[in-house]
């Protein structure tokens, strides 16, 4: 989880911004000084969950997220056509119903894996051998949702660890490696 010491530097910066904004207000009444100071503090502090949550999300992605193949699956010849092309593979992913007797795809979603300072969900896909239960491969991803304190206007969907990369290609490569496809 995110270290609490990251909160203190941001709080210090918010206080400095508030003090500078209040002094620059150039009004002589205390009411104006307090109003401008509170507004500056609010805007400096309002995005702390986005900033610190983004740091936590990147840290989790760097530390735990990824695609792993521990052992390639051995599939029977009846799942391939005469040319050796797999019949279970679609354009996007393998047909899991065809592969069910040989391997199990288990997806576990941990909604609100981390609630503070930002909602982060964890997605874990495990592929095991149906007969032995041996772990063949797994994928871990984290999705970060927009701020709950001051929602962002830019988007309302979650941002995953592999956003900005060609995630579909990453999944295809993982399936190719896992299912021993050339």
Backbone as ProteinMPNN parsed JSONL, in Angstrom:
{"seq_chain_A": "XXXXXXXXXXXXXXXXXXXXXXXXXXXXXXXXXXXXXXXXXXXXXXXXXXXXXXXXXXXXXXXXXXXXXXXXXXXXXXXXXXXXXXXXXXXXXXXXXXXXXXXXXXXXXXXXXXXXXXXXXXXXXXXXXXXXXXXXXXXXXXXXXXXXXXXXXXXXXXXXXXXXXXXXXXXXXXXXXXXXXX", "coords_chain_A": {"N_chain_A": [[0.829, -1.182, 0.0], [0.241, 2.353, -0.234], [2.723, 4.498, 1.009], [2.377, 6.357, 4.007], [3.985, 8.563, 4.303], [4.108, 9.938, 1.93], [1.983, 11.616, 1.935], [2.53, 13.787, 3.64], [4.538, 15.599, 2.415], [2.952, 16.595, 0.292], [0.874, 17.834, 1.696], [2.318, 19.856, 2.985], [3.142, 21.369, 0.747], [0.602, 22.199, -0.143], [-0.145, 23.835, 2.01], [1.811, 25.865, 1.824], [1.204, 26.943, -0.714], [-1.333, 27.914, -0.136], [-0.739, 29.887, 1.818], [0.856, 31.662, 0.303], [-0.963, 32.433, -1.708], [-2.897, 33.671, -0.145], [-1.465, 35.853, 0.918], [-0.893, 37.248, -1.377], [-3.289, 38.241, -2.082], [-3.786, 40.886, -1.58], [-5.641, 42.358, -0.182], [-7.06, 44.193, 2.474], [-8.751, 43.356, 4.386], [-9.65, 41.002, 6.857], [-11.55, 39.068, 6.323], [-11.53, 38.704, 3.51], [-8.94, 37.707, 3.199], [-9.075, 35.269, 4.569], [-11.074, 33.983, 3.057], [-9.919, 33.796, 0.453], [-7.636, 32.346, 1.105], [-8.772, 29.919, 2.037], [-10.049, 29.048, -0.313], [-7.813, 28.685, -2.004], [-6.498, 26.674, -0.563], [-8.404, 24.628, -0.739], [-8.447, 24.088, -3.55], [-5.805, 23.318, -3.899], [-5.665, 21.069, -2.311], [-7.685, 19.436, -3.197], [-7.192, 17.585, -5.248], [-5.666, 15.587, -4.187], [-6.248, 12.885, -3.826], [-6.28, 11.983, -6.461], [-3.604, 12.445, -7.237], [-1.944, 11.095, -5.279], [-3.221, 8.633, -5.386], [-2.728, 7.956, -8.03], [0.032, 7.601, -7.888], [0.121, 5.392, -6.17], [-1.235, 3.519, -7.784], [0.53, 3.274, -10.005], [2.735, 2.228, -8.664], [1.733, -0.251, -7.748], [1.2, -1.42, -10.248], [3.787, -1.572, -11.285], [5.005, -3.231, -9.403], [3.423, -5.604, -9.108], [1.796, -6.232, -11.384], [1.277, -7.925, -14.549], [1.997, -10.366, -17.182], [2.354, -13.811, -17.07], [3.82, -16.926, -17.956], [4.075, -20.077, -16.835], [4.212, -22.721, -17.526], [3.853, -24.384, -20.589], [0.777, -25.289, -22.123], [-0.312, -28.598, -22.821], [-2.036, -29.745, -25.384], [-4.595, -31.868, -26.811], [-4.473, -33.52, -30.074], [-6.937, -33.371, -31.437], [-7.951, -30.83, -31.168], [-6.911, -29.324, -33.151], [-6.886, -28.457, -36.653], [-6.457, -30.171, -39.886], [-4.318, -28.862, -41.054], [-2.89, -28.06, -38.926], [-3.679, -25.824, -37.629], [-5.063, -24.15, -34.817], [-8.329, -24.962, -33.713], [-9.662, -23.851, -31.641], [-9.057, -21.199, -31.318], [-10.042, -17.82, -31.497], [-10.516, -14.564, -33.038], [-10.004, -12.792, -30.977], [-9.572, -14.111, -28.454], [-8.917, -17.389, -26.985], [-11.399, -19.984, -27.412], [-12.936, -20.647, -24.637], [-14.732, -22.57, -23.796], [-14.24, -24.765, -25.417], [-11.739, -25.458, -24.512], [-12.157, -26.121, -21.903], [-12.281, -28.864, -20.853], [-9.585, -29.393, -20.609], [-8.124, -27.299, -19.504], [-8.477, -24.773, -16.971], [-9.857, -21.569, -16.744], [-9.647, -19.112, -14.514], [-11.065, -16.283, -13.245], [-10.638, -13.643, -11.084], [-11.982, -10.931, -9.508], [-11.098, -8.307, -7.513], [-12.861, -6.056, -6.223], [-12.484, -2.71, -5.302], [-9.91, -3.039, -4.171], [-8.037, -1.372, -3.086], [-8.994, 1.357, -1.221], [-8.369, 3.892, -0.371], [-6.045, 6.381, -1.226], [-7.556, 6.411, -3.505], [-9.887, 4.646, -5.514], [-9.001, 1.443, -6.347], [-9.102, -1.356, -8.344], [-8.412, -4.861, -8.458], [-7.513, -7.263, -10.83], [-7.338, -10.636, -11.517], [-6.259, -13.255, -13.397], [-6.114, -16.67, -13.682], [-4.71, -19.564, -15.088], [-5.134, -22.938, -15.09], [-4.139, -26.398, -15.198], [-6.574, -28.736, -16.003], [-6.624, -31.392, -15.134], [-4.423, -31.896, -13.358], [-4.321, -29.617, -11.811], [-2.226, -27.899, -11.817], [-0.606, -24.764, -11.985], [-0.552, -22.938, -14.898], [-0.311, -20.434, -16.089], [-0.631, -16.868, -15.471], [-2.305, -13.686, -15.102], [-2.109, -10.409, -13.915], [-3.726, -7.414, -13.182], [-4.347, -3.962, -12.503], [-6.918, -1.626, -11.956], [-7.564, 1.763, -12.02], [-9.775, 4.075, -10.689], [-11.529, 7.208, -11.291], [-11.175, 10.163, -9.198], [-12.882, 10.325, -6.063], [-13.352, 12.327, -4.299], [-13.153, 14.88, -5.587], [-14.454, 14.596, -8.427], [-13.028, 13.84, -11.613], [-13.339, 15.5, -14.754], [-12.567, 14.57, -17.147], [-12.718, 11.729, -17.679], [-14.72, 8.8, -16.972], [-14.21, 6.204, -16.706], [-12.271, 3.305, -15.782], [-8.684, 3.185, -15.486], [-6.31, 1.018, -16.622], [-3.322, -0.955, -15.906], [-1.976, -1.431, -18.28], [-2.791, 0.452, -20.065], [-2.56, 2.57, -22.873], [-0.621, 1.081, -24.024], [-0.448, -1.559, -26.452], [-2.736, -3.414, -25.532], [-4.314, -5.564, -26.395], [-2.586, -6.929, -28.121], [-0.724, -7.755, -26.237], [-2.265, -9.584, -24.753], [-2.779, -11.487, -26.825], [-0.154, -12.383, -27.371], [0.426, -13.547, -24.904], [-1.479, -15.644, -24.81], [-0.586, -17.087, -27.056], [1.937, -17.942, -26.214], [1.248, -19.375, -23.913], [-0.452, -21.392, -24.92], [1.165, -22.641, -26.691], [1.359, -21.798, -29.417], [2.26, -21.042, -32.779]], "CA_chain_A": [[0.0, 0.0, 0.0], [0.952, 3.626, -0.333], [3.359, 4.951, 2.239], [1.761, 7.58, 4.52], [4.915, 9.695, 4.24], [3.857, 10.703, 0.709], [0.945, 12.601, 2.22], [3.085, 14.953, 4.333], [5.074, 16.622, 1.505], [1.866, 17.24, -0.443], [0.198, 18.725, 2.633], [3.194, 21.013, 3.158], [3.024, 22.185, -0.468], [-0.727, 22.82, -0.129], [-0.119, 24.926, 2.989], [2.628, 26.956, 1.271], [0.404, 27.569, -1.777], [-2.394, 28.666, 0.536], [-0.161, 31.085, 2.439], [1.273, 32.592, -0.757], [-2.173, 32.974, -2.335], [-3.549, 34.58, 0.802], [-0.672, 37.091, 1.011], [-0.96, 37.958, -2.655], [-4.651, 38.726, -2.294], [-3.66, 42.349, -1.502], [-6.791, 43.01, 0.443], [-6.724, 44.522, 3.857], [-9.715, 42.821, 5.35], [-9.371, 39.624, 7.269], [-12.536, 38.203, 5.689], [-11.042, 38.389, 2.16], [-7.738, 36.893, 3.361], [-9.522, 33.926, 4.948], [-11.805, 33.406, 1.928], [-8.972, 33.443, -0.606], [-6.795, 31.281, 1.643], [-9.538, 28.671, 2.039], [-10.226, 28.625, -1.705], [-6.526, 28.172, -2.489], [-6.253, 25.401, 0.111], [-9.324, 23.642, -1.304], [-8.002, 23.679, -4.882], [-4.517, 22.628, -3.781], [-5.86, 19.81, -1.6], [-8.788, 18.671, -3.776], [-6.748, 16.515, -6.14], [-4.685, 14.722, -3.521], [-6.537, 11.476, -4.068], [-5.822, 11.661, -7.814], [-2.142, 12.443, -7.295], [-1.407, 9.986, -4.486], [-3.789, 7.4, -5.925], [-1.973, 7.653, -9.244], [1.327, 7.062, -7.457], [-0.122, 4.037, -5.664], [-1.581, 2.681, -8.931], [1.765, 2.989, -10.75], [3.572, 1.371, -7.83], [1.152, -1.593, -7.808], [1.423, -1.93, -11.608], [5.209, -1.9, -11.429], [5.4, -4.291, -8.471], [2.666, -6.856, -9.16], [1.048, -6.499, -12.617], [1.996, -8.514, -15.67], [1.588, -11.622, -17.797], [3.361, -14.847, -16.809], [3.575, -18.301, -18.394], [4.943, -20.952, -16.052], [4.352, -23.977, -18.252], [2.983, -24.4, -21.761], [-0.274, -26.303, -22.082], [-0.238, -29.694, -23.795], [-3.411, -29.964, -25.828], [-4.725, -33.036, -27.687], [-4.49, -33.207, -31.51], [-8.289, -33.118, -31.974], [-8.242, -29.394, -31.108], [-6.254, -28.694, -34.3], [-7.352, -28.968, -37.942], [-5.463, -30.967, -40.619], [-3.15, -28.015, -41.339], [-2.222, -27.76, -37.655], [-4.194, -24.56, -37.083], [-5.955, -24.433, -33.682], [-9.749, -24.68, -33.922], [-10.186, -23.184, -30.45], [-8.62, -19.795, -31.267], [-10.842, -16.821, -32.211], [-9.722, -13.357, -33.319], [-9.68, -12.065, -29.748], [-9.037, -14.993, -27.423], [-9.329, -18.778, -27.223], [-12.737, -20.396, -27.017], [-12.694, -21.29, -23.339], [-15.608, -23.742, -23.672], [-13.548, -25.895, -26.055], [-10.549, -25.796, -23.724], [-12.571, -26.416, -20.525], [-11.876, -30.186, -20.347], [-8.129, -29.503, -20.505], [-7.591, -26.241, -18.637], [-9.483, -23.907, -16.342], [-9.577, -20.136, -16.698], [-10.289, -18.569, -13.313], [-10.896, -14.838, -13.142], [-11.051, -13.134, -9.772], [-11.959, -9.471, -9.435], [-11.15, -7.766, -6.158], [-13.354, -4.688, -6.309], [-11.994, -1.819, -4.244], [-8.713, -3.63, -3.564], [-7.518, -0.26, -2.28], [-10.037, 2.381, -1.209], [-7.825, 5.223, -0.091], [-6.793, 7.597, -1.503], [-8.262, 6.269, -4.77], [-10.4, 3.285, -5.656], [-8.209, 0.623, -7.263], [-9.564, -2.737, -8.422], [-7.392, -5.827, -8.876], [-8.027, -8.334, -11.682], [-6.38, -11.741, -11.497], [-6.656, -14.38, -14.243], [-5.23, -17.83, -13.495], [-4.987, -20.689, -15.982], [-4.606, -24.158, -14.471], [-4.383, -27.67, -15.87], [-7.819, -29.285, -15.445], [-6.4, -32.695, -14.497], [-3.464, -31.858, -12.247], [-4.472, -28.399, -11.012], [-0.972, -27.149, -11.889], [-0.722, -23.405, -12.515], [0.135, -22.805, -16.181], [-0.018, -19.023, -16.332], [-1.526, -15.923, -14.803], [-2.252, -12.275, -15.454], [-2.584, -9.516, -12.857], [-3.891, -6.037, -13.641], [-5.002, -3.063, -11.558], [-7.673, -0.555, -12.605], [-7.699, 2.946, -11.157], [-10.983, 4.843, -10.993], [-11.351, 8.643, -11.016], [-11.282, 10.668, -7.837], [-14.215, 10.371, -5.463], [-13.488, 13.583, -3.563], [-13.446, 15.889, -6.603], [-14.387, 13.774, -9.638], [-12.443, 14.459, -12.798], [-14.286, 15.683, -15.847], [-12.009, 13.973, -18.356], [-13.187, 10.368, -17.948], [-15.392, 8.132, -15.864], [-13.873, 4.788, -16.736], [-11.038, 2.946, -15.082], [-7.433, 3.132, -16.237], [-5.562, -0.17, -16.24], [-1.852, -0.875, -15.924], [-1.434, -1.535, -19.627], [-3.407, 1.477, -20.905], [-1.556, 3.279, -23.651], [0.125, 0.062, -24.758], [-1.368, -2.381, -27.223], [-3.114, -4.465, -24.582], [-4.809, -6.729, -27.127], [-1.395, -7.657, -28.574], [-0.139, -8.404, -25.058], [-3.081, -10.766, -24.483], [-2.522, -12.476, -27.882], [1.177, -12.964, -27.144], [0.333, -14.402, -23.719], [-2.183, -16.867, -25.21], [0.291, -17.848, -27.958], [2.981, -18.572, -25.409], [0.602, -20.322, -23.002], [-1.04, -22.506, -25.66], [2.204, -23.16, -27.582], [0.963, -21.51, -30.798], [3.335, -20.37, -33.525]], "C_chain_A": [[0.876, 1.248, 0.0], [1.503, 4.043, 1.019], [2.716, 6.247, 2.72], [2.698, 8.785, 4.444], [4.764, 10.49, 2.948], [2.817, 11.792, 0.932], [1.537, 13.886, 2.799], [3.718, 15.98, 3.399], [3.977, 17.346, 0.727], [1.104, 18.211, 0.453], [1.015, 19.992, 2.855], [3.117, 21.941, 1.944], [1.674, 22.894, -0.512], [-0.772, 23.986, 0.852], [0.69, 26.117, 2.478], [1.857, 27.689, 0.176], [-0.71, 28.407, -1.174], [-1.859, 29.958, 1.129], [0.247, 32.11, 1.388], [0.056, 33.222, -1.418], [-2.864, 33.971, -1.421], [-2.781, 35.896, 0.909], [-0.744, 37.906, -0.264], [-2.348, 38.525, -2.925], [-4.72, 40.244, -2.262], [-4.934, 43.036, -1.008], [-6.474, 43.188, 1.917], [-7.698, 43.939, 4.878], [-9.4, 41.359, 5.639], [-10.317, 38.645, 6.577], [-12.061, 37.786, 4.281], [-9.826, 37.47, 2.243], [-8.125, 35.448, 3.655], [-10.227, 33.248, 3.776], [-10.853, 32.94, 0.831], [-8.056, 32.309, -0.141], [-7.504, 29.937, 1.638], [-9.768, 28.147, 0.624], [-8.932, 28.032, -2.271], [-6.222, 26.814, -1.859], [-7.135, 24.304, -0.48], [-8.829, 23.15, -2.661], [-6.651, 22.973, -4.848], [-4.702, 21.226, -3.196], [-6.856, 18.879, -2.296], [-8.329, 17.485, -4.62], [-5.744, 15.579, -5.493], [-4.978, 13.247, -3.764], [-6.161, 11.065, -5.486], [-4.308, 11.533, -7.874], [-1.572, 11.247, -6.536], [-1.96, 8.641, -4.945], [-3.091, 6.975, -7.204], [-0.614, 7.067, -8.924], [1.157, 5.624, -6.97], [-0.421, 3.073, -6.814], [-0.332, 2.308, -9.729], [2.674, 2.044, -9.971], [3.062, -0.073, -7.875], [1.369, -2.22, -9.187], [2.868, -2.372, -11.787], [5.589, -3.125, -10.592], [4.719, -5.632, -8.759], [2.053, -7.207, -10.509], [1.923, -7.137, -13.683], [1.35, -9.79, -16.182], [2.704, -12.637, -17.563], [2.893, -16.184, -17.364], [4.582, -19.168, -17.649], [5.216, -22.275, -16.769], [3.387, -23.939, -19.432], [1.997, -25.556, -21.666], [-0.035, -27.353, -23.16], [-1.674, -30.06, -24.147], [-3.471, -31.143, -26.792], [-4.837, -32.625, -29.165], [-5.877, -32.889, -32.067], [-8.694, -31.64, -31.897], [-7.617, -28.618, -32.268], [-6.827, -29.275, -35.591], [-6.212, -29.705, -38.649], [-4.189, -30.175, -40.905], [-2.382, -27.656, -40.067], [-2.67, -26.455, -37.016], [-5.17, -24.867, -35.936], [-7.404, -24.042, -33.989], [-10.344, -23.885, -32.761], [-9.86, -21.693, -30.398], [-9.551, -18.909, -32.091], [-9.942, -15.617, -32.491], [-9.238, -12.684, -32.043], [-8.995, -12.951, -28.719], [-9.445, -16.429, -27.723], [-10.765, -19.02, -26.765], [-12.588, -21.232, -25.742], [-13.575, -22.517, -23.127], [-14.946, -24.979, -24.295], [-12.364, -26.375, -25.217], [-10.88, -26.243, -22.297], [-12.182, -27.816, -20.036], [-10.373, -30.309, -20.064], [-7.501, -28.462, -19.583], [-8.722, -25.37, -18.118], [-8.978, -22.471, -16.332], [-10.35, -19.573, -15.512], [-10.003, -17.077, -13.242], [-11.446, -14.395, -11.796], [-10.895, -11.62, -9.783], [-12.072, -9.055, -7.978], [-11.553, -6.304, -6.266], [-12.901, -3.917, -5.078], [-10.88, -2.491, -3.447], [-8.051, -2.606, -2.651], [-8.545, 0.855, -2.354], [-9.485, 3.785, -1.014], [-6.416, 5.301, -0.625], [-7.615, 7.512, -2.779], [-8.764, 4.836, -4.857], [-9.585, 2.561, -6.726], [-8.732, -0.81, -7.181], [-8.419, -3.624, -8.907], [-8.076, -6.937, -9.67], [-6.949, -9.408, -11.802], [-6.953, -12.894, -12.321], [-5.626, -15.485, -14.052], [-5.676, -18.926, -14.464], [-4.311, -21.916, -15.377], [-4.932, -25.371, -15.34], [-5.597, -28.311, -15.2], [-7.593, -30.599, -14.702], [-5.531, -32.592, -13.252], [-3.653, -30.656, -11.323], [-3.227, -27.528, -11.017], [-1.203, -25.785, -12.549], [0.114, -23.288, -13.783], [0.541, -21.361, -16.463], [-0.985, -18.14, -15.576], [-1.288, -14.515, -15.314], [-2.809, -11.487, -14.285], [-2.622, -8.106, -13.425], [-4.603, -5.253, -12.545], [-5.699, -1.963, -12.345], [-7.896, 0.565, -11.598], [-8.899, 3.745, -11.632], [-10.752, 6.312, -10.671], [-11.604, 8.986, -9.554], [-12.719, 10.638, -7.331], [-14.439, 11.675, -4.708], [-13.877, 14.719, -4.501], [-13.337, 15.177, -7.948], [-13.811, 14.538, -10.827], [-13.481, 14.522, -13.901], [-13.846, 14.876, -17.063], [-12.538, 12.571, -18.663], [-13.872, 9.804, -16.714], [-15.093, 6.649, -15.846], [-12.539, 4.552, -16.034], [-9.851, 2.935, -16.038], [-6.64, 1.934, -15.73], [-4.06, 0.041, -16.323], [-1.292, -0.819, -17.33], [-2.09, -0.554, -20.585], [-2.307, 2.245, -21.625], [-0.653, 2.328, -24.416], [-0.895, -0.727, -25.567], [-1.736, -3.601, -26.378], [-3.595, -5.727, -25.288], [-3.645, -7.583, -27.644], [-0.735, -8.388, -27.411], [-0.911, -9.67, -24.703], [-2.826, -11.846, -25.53], [-1.181, -13.166, -27.68], [1.169, -13.923, -25.957], [-0.348, -15.723, -24.07], [-1.316, -17.726, -26.13], [1.357, -18.603, -27.176], [2.39, -19.671, -24.518], [0.136, -21.583, -23.733], [-0.089, -23.096, -26.697], [1.805, -23.013, -29.049], [2.108, -20.794, -31.501], [2.795, -19.318, -34.449]], "O_chain_A": [[2.087, 1.185, 0.208], [0.822, 3.948, 2.04], [2.523, 7.16, 1.917], [2.234, 9.923, 4.515], [5.248, 11.62, 2.873], [2.778, 12.779, 0.197], [1.071, 14.976, 2.465], [3.455, 17.17, 3.575], [4.052, 18.558, 0.522], [0.73, 19.297, 0.01], [0.456, 21.087, 2.906], [3.036, 23.16, 2.097], [1.605, 24.067, -0.878], [-1.374, 25.018, 0.556], [0.29, 27.263, 2.682], [1.855, 28.919, 0.138], [-0.996, 29.501, -1.661], [-2.467, 31.015, 0.96], [0.008, 33.304, 1.565], [0.047, 34.429, -1.664], [-3.36, 35.001, -1.879], [-3.401, 36.958, 0.983], [-0.663, 39.133, -0.222], [-2.543, 39.226, -3.918], [-5.622, 40.832, -2.858], [-5.238, 44.165, -1.392], [-5.715, 42.422, 2.511], [-7.477, 44.027, 6.086], [-8.949, 40.606, 4.775], [-9.929, 37.516, 6.276], [-12.187, 36.617, 3.917], [-9.696, 36.547, 1.438], [-7.575, 34.516, 3.067], [-10.003, 32.064, 3.524], [-10.969, 31.818, 0.338], [-7.739, 31.411, -0.921], [-6.907, 28.923, 1.276], [-9.692, 26.941, 0.387], [-8.959, 26.997, -2.937], [-5.744, 25.905, -2.539], [-6.675, 23.183, -0.697], [-8.789, 21.945, -2.909], [-6.385, 22.114, -5.689], [-3.97, 20.303, -3.553], [-6.878, 17.678, -2.026], [-9.03, 16.476, -4.689], [-5.041, 14.851, -6.193], [-4.054, 12.445, -3.894], [-5.763, 9.921, -5.706], [-3.788, 10.609, -8.498], [-0.799, 10.47, -7.096], [-1.26, 7.629, -4.903], [-2.882, 5.785, -7.441], [-0.152, 6.148, -9.6], [1.949, 4.747, -7.313], [0.073, 1.945, -6.826], [-0.157, 1.144, -10.091], [3.307, 1.162, -10.553], [3.849, -1.008, -8.022], [1.682, -3.405, -9.29], [3.138, -3.421, -12.372], [6.395, -3.952, -11.02], [5.357, -6.681, -8.668], [1.807, -8.385, -10.767], [3.135, -6.927, -13.726], [0.311, -10.23, -15.691], [3.871, -12.35, -17.829], [1.718, -16.535, -17.258], [5.792, -19.011, -17.813], [6.288, -22.865, -16.64], [2.241, -23.512, -19.292], [2.328, -26.645, -21.197], [0.391, -27.035, -24.27], [-2.42, -30.603, -23.332], [-2.508, -31.397, -27.515], [-5.252, -31.506, -29.466], [-5.98, -32.198, -33.081], [-9.687, -31.245, -32.508], [-7.772, -27.4, -32.359], [-7.211, -30.444, -35.629], [-5.126, -29.852, -38.088], [-3.104, -30.752, -40.99], [-1.334, -27.015, -40.136], [-2.124, -26.027, -35.999], [-6.015, -25.752, -36.071], [-7.673, -22.939, -34.463], [-11.423, -23.307, -32.896], [-10.347, -20.993, -29.51], [-9.823, -19.21, -33.253], [-8.744, -15.654, -32.21], [-8.171, -12.069, -32.033], [-7.955, -12.584, -28.173], [-10.244, -16.663, -28.63], [-11.272, -18.355, -25.862], [-12.162, -22.386, -25.789], [-13.212, -23.412, -22.364], [-15.07, -26.09, -23.778], [-12.034, -27.561, -25.218], [-9.998, -26.691, -21.565], [-11.781, -27.947, -18.879], [-9.944, -31.224, -19.361], [-6.472, -28.716, -18.958], [-9.778, -25.249, -18.74], [-7.836, -22.194, -15.964], [-11.581, -19.564, -15.519], [-8.847, -16.657, -13.186], [-12.57, -14.73, -11.423], [-9.809, -11.097, -10.035], [-13.031, -9.412, -7.294], [-10.704, -5.422, -6.386], [-12.937, -4.426, -3.958], [-10.902, -2.511, -2.216], [-7.566, -2.945, -1.572], [-8.931, 1.26, -3.451], [-10.093, 4.759, -1.457], [-5.657, 4.343, -0.478], [-8.317, 8.469, -3.108], [-8.133, 3.919, -4.331], [-9.495, 3.015, -7.867], [-8.799, -1.401, -6.103], [-7.564, -3.183, -9.674], [-9.091, -7.485, -9.239], [-5.801, -9.122, -12.143], [-8.002, -13.442, -11.986], [-4.427, -15.273, -14.232], [-6.87, -19.175, -14.633], [-3.097, -21.942, -15.176], [-5.886, -25.356, -16.117], [-5.649, -28.418, -13.975], [-8.301, -30.889, -13.737], [-5.873, -33.144, -12.206], [-3.197, -30.674, -10.18], [-3.169, -26.527, -10.303], [-1.913, -25.681, -13.549], [1.326, -23.506, -13.763], [1.613, -21.106, -17.012], [-2.024, -18.596, -15.1], [-0.238, -14.193, -15.87], [-3.848, -11.839, -13.725], [-1.673, -7.658, -14.069], [-5.365, -5.815, -11.758], [-5.133, -1.425, -13.297], [-8.355, 0.338, -10.478], [-9.03, 4.054, -12.816], [-9.877, 6.638, -9.868], [-12.168, 8.201, -8.792], [-13.657, 10.897, -8.085], [-15.581, 12.085, -4.499], [-14.835, 15.444, -4.23], [-12.264, 15.149, -8.55], [-14.078, 15.725, -11.014], [-14.389, 13.693, -13.967], [-14.667, 14.536, -17.914], [-12.782, 12.264, -19.829], [-13.649, 10.247, -15.587], [-15.668, 5.912, -15.046], [-11.793, 5.485, -15.74], [-10.001, 2.704, -17.238], [-6.334, 1.847, -14.54], [-3.591, 1.093, -16.758], [-0.239, -0.222, -17.552], [-1.961, -0.706, -21.8], [-1.256, 2.533, -21.051], [0.014, 2.739, -25.366], [-2.098, -0.562, -25.368], [-1.131, -4.668, -26.495], [-3.317, -6.837, -24.834], [-3.71, -8.812, -27.609], [-0.246, -9.506, -27.572], [-0.316, -10.702, -24.391], [-2.67, -13.013, -25.172], [-1.08, -14.387, -27.8], [1.812, -14.972, -25.988], [0.128, -16.792, -23.687], [-1.306, -18.951, -26.007], [1.637, -19.769, -27.456], [2.961, -20.754, -24.389], [0.303, -22.698, -23.238], [-0.484, -23.95, -27.491], [1.895, -23.963, -29.827], [2.841, -20.025, -30.879], [3.562, -18.658, -35.149]]}, "name": "protein", "num_of_chains": 1, "seq": "XXXXXXXXXXXXXXXXXXXXXXXXXXXXXXXXXXXXXXXXXXXXXXXXXXXXXXXXXXXXXXXXXXXXXXXXXXXXXXXXXXXXXXXXXXXXXXXXXXXXXXXXXXXXXXXXXXXXXXXXXXXXXXXXXXXXXXXXXXXXXXXXXXXXXXXXXXXXXXXXXXXXXXXXXXXXXXXXXXXXXX"}
